[in-house]
Amino acid sequence: MYNFNFYMPTKVLFGPGKLNELHSETLPGKKALIVTTNGTSVKKYGYLERVQKELDLAGVEYAVFAEIRPNPTDINVMDGAKAVKENGCDFVIALGGGSVMDCSKCIALMAANSGDIWDYSLSATGGKKNAEFPAIPIVCITTSAGTASEVDIASVITNDTTQEKTGIFFPSMFPTLSVVDSDLMMSVPPKFTAYQGMDAFFHASETVVNKNVHPMAEMFALKTIELVAKYLPTAVKDGSNKEAREMMAYANTFAGYYMMCTSAHTMEHVMGSFHDDLVHGAGLIEIAHAYYDFFAERQAAEEPMKKMAKAMGVENPQTGKDFIAALDKLIADVGCADLKMSNEGITEEELEKYPAKVHEVLGGDITADPLPLSDEDYLTIFKNAYK
C-alpha cells in the first residue's frame, strides 16, 4: 500500500499567450512588487512591459525590484523584503526563471516575518525557526522550463558567508497563481535551454529512482522524461520551434507537480556552495553519469532505470546500463557532453571537502537513494565525475 499526500493550491494558466489573460484574473492584492533579474532579458524582449500593461488593465499598482542575481543570496532576499515594505506592496510577482521565483518566494516570506531569511533555513548554520506568519501572496510568471518553481514551495538560496546553498520552504510559499507561457521561453539561449531542460529531467529521474517513489509521482516523472528526451534536443537546436518550447514547458511543470529529489540535487548544491557562479543545471549534468552509473554498476535500480530508458525511446531495455547509455546520448544531443567540473574552477583536491558538506546543505533527500550512500561513496561519485 502507498501512502502519500498531494496538495496543489496553485492556479496555473498554461499555454502560449496565457500572459495576456493575467489582467482578467483576480489578483491577490492592490499593489505588486514585480521581482525580476538584474540582467536585461525581461526588458529587452518586452516581458516586463507586458506584465506592467496587464497590471494597468487590472487596476493594480506596482513597483519594480530588478536586482535578483543568478544564484540569489540571503542579502538579495532581505533587500527585496525591504522593497516590499518601502513601496507599500501587498503581494509579489516573480517574473523570470528559477532564481527569480525562488528569491521571490523568500521575499514574500520575509515581508511578513521578522529577522533574517537564514533564521528559517534548515541548513547547518540556519536558525531552523518556524515562520510565525504566512508569506504574502505570490504570483509566478516563468520565463524558463526547468525548475518548476512556479508550482512548488521550495526556494534555493545561497549564503556566501557560510558557503551554503540550501532549500527553504513553507506551505505558504506556494504561488497563488502561476503563468506558464512558452512564448516567454523562446528567447532563452541554447546553452541555458539545455541546462534548464536537464534540470527538469533530473527532477524526474531522481523521482523514479527514489526508494520511496509511488505511482502518482512516477506518473508525472516518466512523462517528463519522455518529453525531455524527445523535445529538448530540438529546443536547443532551434529555439524558435514553438512545439518543442511548449512541450518542454509541459515537462517542466509536470516534474514539479510531484518532485522527489535524491542526494544528486544535494551534491550539486554542495558544488554550488563553493562556486556560486555554477549554473544549477550544468552542475547536475556534470555529476549525472557518475551518480546514476554508481547504482547501475551495483544493479541497485534496475527496474526504475529500465522504465526510464523505455520512456526515452529504448525499445527493449535489458539493464540499468541501457538508461546510462540513453542519458549519455541525451546529454550529447543537447551539446553538454564536454561540460567539465574543472571548467567551473573546481579542483580535484577540493572534492575531499564535499562529502561533509552533503550533510550541511539541503537539496534532495539523502536517505532516499537506491542504496544508502556513505561519505566514501559520495567522494567516489564526485571523483568519478571529475574531469
N, C-alpha and C positions, 0 to 999 in steps of 0.2 A: 504493500500500500504506500502511496506517495502522499506526503503532507507538505503543502506549500501555501503561501499567501500571494495573492495577486491584487495589486492596488494601482490603478492608473487614473488619477484625478485630472490629468492634463487634457484639455480640449485641443485637438490638433487639426489645423487647416492644412491639408496635404494636397499638393499638386502644382503644376506650372501656373503662374499667375495668381496664386492664392493671396499674395501680399496685397493685391488690390481690393481684397474683401475685409481688410483689417478694420477699416472705419465703420463697417456695419456691425461689428461685434460690440458687445457690452464690455468695455474695458474696465479694469478693476480699480480705477482711481480718477482723480481730476487733473493731476499733473505728473508726468513721467520724467524720470531721468533716463535718457537714452544713453546706454553704455556701449561703447564701441572701441575698436582698436586704435592704437597710436600710429598705425600705418595710414596709407592713403586710399586703399582699395574701395572702401564703402562710399567715399566721396567721389572718387574717380569714376566709378561705374553707376553713380546716381542712386545707390541704395539708401543712403541717409536721407537724401532729399525726398525720396518716395515715402519713407516712413514718416517724415515730418508732414508731408502732404496728407497722408492718411490720418494723422492725428489732428491736423487742422480741420479736415472734413468731419471728424468725430467730435470736434469741440473740446479737445483735450490739450492742455498746455504742456510744455516740455522744456527741459534744459538738456544740454549735451555734455557728456563726460567721455572724451575721446583719448583715454590715457592707458588702455589695457595693453600690456606687453605680451609677447608670445607665450611665456611661462609666467602667469600672473603671480604676484607675491602678496604676502600679508600686508605690506605697505600699500600696494595697489588697492587692496580691499578697503583698508581704512580710509584712504583718500576718497574712494568712491562713496563710502558711507557718509563721510563729511559733506560731500557734494549733495547727497540726498537731503540732508538736513538744512544746509545753507540755502538750497534752492526751493525748499518747501515742497518737495516731491512726496507723493504717497504711493508710488509704485515704480518699478524698474522695467525698462525694456532693454533686453540684450540683443544687439544687432551685430552678428559676427559668427565666428567659429567656436570651437570648444573652449578656448581660453577665455573668450569674452563671456560666454554663457556661464562657465564655471565661476569666474570672478563676480559676475552679476548676482549669482545666487548668494554668494557670501556677502556681497554688498547689501543685499536685501535683508540678510540675517542681522548684520551689524547695524543697519539703520534702525532696528527695533530693540537691540540689546546693548548692554554696557560692556566696557572693557575692550579687549583686542581680539581679533579673529582667532589668534593662536590659543586663546583661553578655551576654545571649543574644539581644538584639534585632539585627536586620539593618538597622535604620534608620541615618540619617546619624550620629547620636551613639551608636548602640548598640555594644556590645562585640564582637558577631559571633562569640561563642565557641560551640563545640560543647558540649552538655551531657555531662558525664563519666558521669552515671548516669541511667538511665531515670526518668521520673516515677513516683511511686507510683500505684497503680490509681485509676481514676476511674469513677464511676457517674453518669450524667446523667439527670435527670428533668425534661423540658422542660415549661414552662407556657405556651409561646408557639409560634406557627407562623411562622417567618421566617428565622432564622439558620442552621438545620440544624447548629448546633454539636454536637449530640448524635451526629453521625455523621462528624465530620471531626477533623483535628488542629489546626486553626487557632484562634488566640486573637487578639483585637484589644484592645490595652492602650494607655492614654494616659499620656504623661509630661508633666505640667503644667509642669514646669520648662523643658523644651526645646521645648514646643509641638509634640509629635509624637504622632500616633495611628497605631500601626503593628501589623503582624502578627508574632506569634511562634509558631513551630510546629516540633515534633519528632515523629517517628513514635510515640514512647511516649506522646504526648498524645492518641492515640485513646482514647475511653472503652472500658472493658472491657464495660460493659453500659449500655444506654440504655432508658428507658421513654418512649414517645410515646403518651400517653393524652389523647385530645382532650377528655375530661371536665374535665381541668385547665385547658383553654383557654377554657371557657365564660364565665369571669368577666373576660376581657380587654376593656377598654372599646373602643368603636367606633374611636376615633382610632388607638389603638395596634394594633388588629386590622388596620387599613388599612396602617399603617406597616410592620408585620411581614410582612404578606402581600405587599406590594410589594417588600420586600427579597428574599423568595423568588423573586418574578417576575424581578427584575433579576439574581439569581444565574443564572437560566436564560437570560434574553435576552442577557446578556453571553457566556454559553457559546456560544449559537447564532451570534452574530456574530464570535466569536473566530476569528482566521485559522487557528488550529491545531485547530479542532474536529474531532472524529471521531465515527463512528456511535454508539459507546457513550455518550459524553457528550450528544450530540444527542438520543438516545432519551429519557433522563431529562429533559432540558431542555424538549423540546417537550411532553411530558406535563405537566410542571409548569405551563407557560404555559397550556395548555388548562384545567387545573383552577383556576388562579388566576382566569383570565378568567371562568370560569363560576360559581365559588362565592364569591370574595372579596366581591363586592357584597352578596350575601345575608348572609354572616357579619358584615359591617359593619352592615347594617341590622337584623339580628335575631341577636344573639349567642347566643340560646338555640336556634338551629337546629342540631340535632345533626349532620345530614348535611353541612351547609356546614362546620362545625368539623372534622369528620373528614376531609373532602376537602381542606381547607386543611392539615391535618396531613400527609396524603399528599404534597401538593405541596411542602411544606417539606422533608420528608425526601428525596423524590426528587431535588430540586435539589441537596441536599448529597451525594448519592452520587457525583456527578461534576461538580464545580464548576470552571469555567474563567473566572474573572473577568478583565475587561479594565481599562483605565485609569479607567472610570467609578467603580469602587469606590475606586481611589486618589484620584480627585478629591474624592470625598465625605470620605475620611479627611483630606484637606487642610483641608476646611471644618471638620471636627470637631476638628482640631488647634488651630485658633484659637478655636473656640466649643464648649467641652466639654459644654454642655447640649443641643447639637443631637442630636436623635434620628436614628440612622443611616438608617432607612428614609425619614424625612422629607427628609433631605439628598439621598438618591438620587432621590426624586420631584422635587425642586426642579431638578435638573440634567438629568433624563431626556429631556425633549423636545429640548433644545438638543444634548445628546450624540448621540442617535440621528439627529436631523434633519441634523446635520453630515454624516453618512455617506449619508443618503438623498438629500440635495441633490447629492452627488457621485456617486451611483449606485454606491457602493463596496461595498454589501452587499445587492444586490437579491434574490438567491435566498434567503439566510437570512431576510431581512425578510419576504419573501412566505410562507415556511414558517411564520413566527411569526404573521403575520396570519391565515393559514388556521387555525392552531391556536386562534386567538382567535375564530373563527367567521366570518371574512370569506370569503364563498363562492368568489370568483374573483379573488384579489388580482393586480393588474397590475404594481405597482411597490412600492418600499420605502415610498413615501408612504402606502400603504394600511395598513402597520403603524403608522406615526406617527399616523394618524387613530384606529386602534383603541386605541393606547396612550393617547392624549389622552382618549378616551371612557372607558376603564377608570379612569384617574386621577380623572375627574369623577364616575364612578359610585360610587367609594369615598370621595367627599367631600373630595378633596385638590386640586382644581383651583385653589383660592385660596392654596395654600401659597406663601410668598414668602421668599427669602433675606433680604430686608431685615427681616422679622419675627424672624429669628434673631439680629439685631444685626449682620449682615454689611453692610458698607458697600461702595459701588461702588469706592471708592478702594483698599480693601484687596485687591481682586481682583488688583491688579498683583503682589502678593506670592505669589500662588498657584502660578503655573507652576513657579517654582524649587522650591517645596515638594513638588511632584509627584515629584521625583527623590529626596526625602529620606525620605518615608514609604512604607510598604508597604500595598497593598490588593489590587490585581489586577496582572496582567502588562501593563505599559505598552508592551511591544513587540508585543502580540497584537491590537491594534485592526485593523479592516478596512483602514485606511490608517495609516501612521506619523504620529504627531502631534508637531508642534513646539511649543515653548513659546508661540509666537504662536497656534497652533491651540487650545491649552488655554485661553489668555486669551480667545480668541474665543468658545469654548463657555461659559466662565464668564460672560462679559458678555451673551451671548445668553440665558442662563438667568436673569439677574438681573432681579428686579422687586420 
